[in-house]
Amino acid sequence: MGIDQLLRCVVRKSAEGAEGELQVVPDPGRKLPGRGAWITPTVEAWEIAVKRRAFGRALRVSANVDADPVREYIVTLPVTVTSKDEEVTST
């Protein structure tokens, strides 16, 4: 999978919720400022990243981060099938 098929994510302060709460948000246009983390845009990859706390490490954030906005974005992507019969979302 090439870099053009990966989804860039960045950390932002939450517009809602507790003061100072951090969220990982998708950056499909790759234009938002800040350190980016790259993920294969599948729910399975998102679940693994959350379980391993990979977003916090990749984005160098010591606090817990809410990665739900990334999942919400991923589920809206159309799904295509590759020649190996693997499901991959197109970006």
N, C-alpha and C positions, 0 to 999 in steps of 0.2 A: 504494500500500500504506500503510495507516494504522499509527500507532504501536502499536495493539493487536495487529497481526500480526507485529511485530518481536520478536526474542528479545534480552533483556538479558543481558549477560555481565559478570562482575567478575573481578578478579585475586585469587588466594589463594596462600598458601604451600602447596607440595605436601606432602601427607601421606606420600608415598613418595618415594624417590629422594634426590638430593643435598640437603644442608642448604641452605635458603634458595632452592631452586628454585621458580620461580613458575609457576602454572598459570592459564589463563583458564577459568573454570567458568560453565556456564549458570545463569541466575537466572530461571527461568520465572515464579516467583511475585513477582518484582520486590521482594523484601524484604531481600536481603542488603545489608550496609553497604558503602560505598565507591563510588568513581567507576564508573559503568557505561558500557559500550559497547553499541551496538545493531547487530544484524545481521539481515538477511533469513534466516530459518531454512531455508536450502537448502545442500546440499553444495557447489554451485557458488559461492555467495557466500562460504562458509567458505574454499574454496580460494583465491579471489581475495584475501580478507583476509589469509590466511597469506602468500601470495606477496608482497603489498605491505607486510607487517609492520604492518598497520593496527591490530591489537589493541594492540600496544605503544604506538603513538602515541596512540590513543584513550584508553587507560587511563593514559597518562603514565608509562610504565615504560621505563627505559632498557635494562634487561637483556632477554635473550631470554626469551620466555614460551612455555609449552607450551599450545597451543590444542586438543590432541586431545580433552579432555573435552567441548568444545563439539561437535565433530564426532560423537562417540559419542552425544551426546544428540540431535542433529539426525537421525541415521539411524533413531532409534527413533520419530520422529514419523510419524503417518499422512499420506499424500499425497492431496491433492484436486486436481481440475482446475477451473480458472476458465473463465469464458465465452470467454476468448481462447485456450483450449487450452494455457495455460501451467501447468506443474506448480508448485504452491505447497503448502507444508506447513501444516497447520492447527495452531493453538496452543490 
